Amino acid sequence: MADVNEIINGLMQELRRGTIILGVLSQLSEPQYGYSLVSVLEEKGISVDPGTLYPLLRRLEKQELLESQWDTHDTRPRKYYSLSPLGKEVFEQLCVEWKNLIGSLEGLIDQRGG
Protein backbone atom coordinates (compact mmCIF):
# COMPACT_ATOMS: atom_id res chain seq x y z
CA MET A 1 0.00 0.00 0.00
CA ALA A 2 1.30 3.47 -0.91
CA ASP A 3 2.40 5.82 1.84
CA VAL A 4 0.24 9.00 1.95
CA ASN A 5 3.24 11.22 2.76
CA GLU A 6 5.19 9.78 -0.15
CA ILE A 7 2.31 10.46 -2.53
CA ILE A 8 1.82 13.98 -1.20
CA ASN A 9 5.56 14.73 -1.50
CA GLY A 10 5.55 13.60 -5.13
CA LEU A 11 2.46 15.63 -5.98
CA MET A 12 3.83 18.71 -4.19
CA GLN A 13 7.01 18.40 -6.24
CA GLU A 14 4.89 18.47 -9.41
CA LEU A 15 2.99 21.54 -8.19
CA ARG A 16 6.23 23.36 -7.35
CA ARG A 17 7.70 22.53 -10.75
CA GLY A 18 4.71 24.16 -12.41
CA THR A 19 4.99 27.39 -10.42
CA ILE A 20 8.73 27.95 -10.33
CA ILE A 21 8.75 30.11 -13.47
CA LEU A 22 6.29 32.53 -11.93
CA GLY A 23 8.35 32.63 -8.73
CA VAL A 24 11.57 33.31 -10.62
CA LEU A 25 10.07 36.03 -12.81
CA SER A 26 8.56 37.70 -9.74
CA GLN A 27 12.01 38.31 -8.30
CA LEU A 28 13.76 39.70 -11.38
CA SER A 29 12.43 43.26 -11.59
CA GLU A 30 15.87 44.06 -10.11
CA PRO A 31 18.98 42.26 -11.38
CA GLN A 32 19.88 39.06 -9.50
CA TYR A 33 22.57 36.48 -10.03
CA GLY A 34 21.73 32.80 -9.76
CA TYR A 35 22.80 32.08 -6.20
CA SER A 36 21.20 35.28 -4.86
CA LEU A 37 17.98 34.25 -6.58
CA VAL A 38 18.12 30.81 -4.95
CA SER A 39 18.57 32.52 -1.56
CA VAL A 40 15.78 35.07 -2.06
CA LEU A 41 13.34 32.42 -3.20
CA GLU A 42 14.32 30.17 -0.29
CA GLU A 43 13.70 33.03 2.17
CA LYS A 44 10.22 33.42 0.68
CA GLY A 45 9.40 29.73 1.03
CA ILE A 46 10.20 28.54 -2.50
CA SER A 47 12.96 25.98 -2.55
CA VAL A 48 14.78 25.82 -5.89
CA ASP A 49 17.72 23.58 -6.59
CA PRO A 50 20.52 25.40 -8.46
CA GLY A 51 20.58 22.48 -10.89
CA THR A 52 16.99 23.39 -11.79
CA LEU A 53 17.38 27.16 -11.67
CA TYR A 54 20.36 27.70 -13.97
CA PRO A 55 18.94 25.78 -16.96
CA LEU A 56 15.63 27.62 -16.40
CA LEU A 57 17.39 31.00 -16.44
CA ARG A 58 19.17 30.09 -19.69
CA ARG A 59 15.89 28.95 -21.25
CA LEU A 60 14.05 32.13 -20.20
CA GLU A 61 16.91 34.20 -21.60
CA LYS A 62 16.76 32.28 -24.88
CA GLN A 63 13.00 33.01 -24.99
CA GLU A 64 13.94 36.71 -24.55
CA LEU A 65 12.06 36.99 -21.26
CA LEU A 66 15.30 37.77 -19.42
CA GLU A 67 18.30 39.94 -20.13
CA SER A 68 21.68 39.23 -18.62
CA GLN A 69 24.86 41.10 -17.94
CA TRP A 70 28.18 39.96 -16.55
CA ASP A 71 29.64 41.81 -13.58
CA THR A 72 33.38 41.28 -13.43
CA HIS A 73 34.14 43.87 -10.72
CA ASP A 74 34.16 41.33 -7.89
CA THR A 75 36.78 38.63 -7.54
CA ARG A 76 34.23 36.19 -8.92
CA PRO A 77 32.42 37.20 -12.13
CA ARG A 78 28.64 36.94 -11.84
CA LYS A 79 25.95 36.88 -14.46
CA TYR A 80 23.02 39.06 -13.45
CA TYR A 81 19.56 38.42 -14.84
CA SER A 82 16.62 40.81 -15.04
CA LEU A 83 13.27 40.92 -16.81
CA SER A 84 13.31 42.16 -20.38
CA PRO A 85 10.42 44.36 -21.56
CA LEU A 86 8.85 41.22 -23.05
CA GLY A 87 9.50 39.39 -19.77
CA LYS A 88 7.66 42.11 -17.83
CA GLU A 89 4.67 41.81 -20.16
CA VAL A 90 4.65 38.01 -19.95
CA PHE A 91 5.01 38.13 -16.15
CA GLU A 92 2.05 40.51 -15.80
CA GLN A 93 -0.12 38.27 -17.99
CA LEU A 94 1.00 35.15 -16.09
CA CYS A 95 -0.06 36.86 -12.85
CA VAL A 96 -3.53 37.46 -14.29
CA GLU A 97 -3.72 33.82 -15.43
CA TRP A 98 -2.47 32.61 -12.03
CA LYS A 99 -5.12 34.59 -10.17
CA ASN A 100 -7.82 33.25 -12.50
CA LEU A 101 -6.56 29.71 -11.96
CA ILE A 102 -6.52 30.12 -8.18
CA GLY A 103 -10.07 31.48 -8.28
CA SER A 104 -11.24 28.52 -10.33
CA LEU A 105 -9.49 26.01 -8.08
CA GLU A 106 -10.84 27.62 -4.93
CA GLY A 107 -14.31 27.36 -6.44
CA LEU A 108 -13.78 23.66 -7.11
CA ILE A 109 -12.41 23.01 -3.64
CA ASP A 110 -15.15 25.03 -1.91
CA GLN A 111 -17.77 23.26 -3.99
CA ARG A 112 -16.83 19.91 -2.49
CA GLY A 113 -16.86 21.31 1.05
CA GLY A 114 -13.05 21.28 1.55
C-alpha positions in Angstrom: 0.0 0.0 0.0 1.3 3.5 -0.9 2.4 5.8 1.8 0.2 9.0 1.9 3.2 11.2 2.8 5.2 9.8 -0.1 2.3 10.5 -2.5 1.8 14.0 -1.2 5.6 14.7 -1.5 5.6 13.6 -5.1 2.5 15.6 -6.0 3.8 18.7 -4.2 7.0 18.4 -6.2 4.9 18.5 -9.4 3.0 21.5 -8.2 6.2 23.4 -7.3 7.7 22.5 -10.7 4.7 24.2 -12.4 5.0 27.4 -10.4 8.7 28.0 -10.3 8.7 30.1 -13.5 6.3 32.5 -11.9 8.3 32.6 -8.7 11.6 33.3 -10.6 10.1 36.0 -12.8 8.6 37.7 -9.7 12.0 38.3 -8.3 13.8 39.7 -11.4 12.4 43.3 -11.6 15.9 44.1 -10.1 19.0 42.3 -11.4 19.9 39.1 -9.5 22.6 36.5 -10.0 21.7 32.8 -9.8 22.8 32.1 -6.2 21.2 35.3 -4.9 18.0 34.3 -6.6 18.1 30.8 -5.0 18.6 32.5 -1.6 15.8 35.1 -2.1 13.3 32.4 -3.2 14.3 30.2 -0.3 13.7 33.0 2.2 10.2 33.4 0.7 9.4 29.7 1.0 10.2 28.5 -2.5 13.0 26.0 -2.6 14.8 25.8 -5.9 17.7 23.6 -6.6 20.5 25.4 -8.5 20.6 22.5 -10.9 17.0 23.4 -11.8 17.4 27.2 -11.7 20.4 27.7 -14.0 18.9 25.8 -17.0 15.6 27.6 -16.4 17.4 31.0 -16.4 19.2 30.1 -19.7 15.9 29.0 -21.3 14.1 32.1 -20.2 16.9 34.2 -21.6 16.8 32.3 -24.9 13.0 33.0 -25.0 13.9 36.7 -24.6 12.1 37.0 -21.3 15.3 37.8 -19.4 18.3 39.9 -20.1 21.7 39.2 -18.6 24.9 41.1 -17.9 28.2 40.0 -16.6 29.6 41.8 -13.6 33.4 41.3 -13.4 34.1 43.9 -10.7 34.2 41.3 -7.9 36.8 38.6 -7.5 34.2 36.2 -8.9 32.4 37.2 -12.1 28.6 36.9 -11.8 26.0 36.9 -14.5 23.0 39.1 -13.4 19.6 38.4 -14.8 16.6 40.8 -15.0 13.3 40.9 -16.8 13.3 42.2 -20.4 10.4 44.4 -21.6 8.9 41.2 -23.1 9.5 39.4 -19.8 7.7 42.1 -17.8 4.7 41.8 -20.2 4.7 38.0 -19.9 5.0 38.1 -16.1 2.1 40.5 -15.8 -0.1 38.3 -18.0 1.0 35.1 -16.1 -0.1 36.9 -12.9 -3.5 37.5 -14.3 -3.7 33.8 -15.4 -2.5 32.6 -12.0 -5.1 34.6 -10.2 -7.8 33.2 -12.5 -6.6 29.7 -12.0 -6.5 30.1 -8.2 -10.1 31.5 -8.3 -11.2 28.5 -10.3 -9.5 26.0 -8.1 -10.8 27.6 -4.9 -14.3 27.4 -6.4 -13.8 23.7 -7.1 -12.4 23.0 -3.6 -15.1 25.0 -1.9 -17.8 23.3 -4.0 -16.8 19.9 -2.5 -16.9 21.3 1.0 -13.0 21.3 1.5 
